[in-house]
Amino acid sequence: MIFFIGEVTKPASIKGVANGVNYVFSIIGITRPKDGMTYMDVDNKANLNLLNDALPKTYGPTEFF
């Protein structure tokens, strides 16, 4: 098993996270706003950051959940 540590609200910190994987399962979400983060920042934008990094790769995942 391989782990990747990054901050999904900062796209540069997750660059290449999906290289060489077949599937991406995201359970990213926020239960309540804190530290200046909102639902839009995490539930929407952070998942979009992950999706944007994962999908355009030639050797990236074939599925995003």
SULPE-V496699 format. One record per helix or strand of 2 or more residues. SS is the DSSP state (H for helix, E for strand). FROM is the first residue (numbers start at 1). LEN is the number of residues. Records with the same first field share a line. If there is no record, write none. Layout:
# SULPE-V496699
SS: FROM-LEN, FROM-LEN
This chain:
# SULPE-V496699
H: 11-4, 39-17
E: 23-2, 63-2
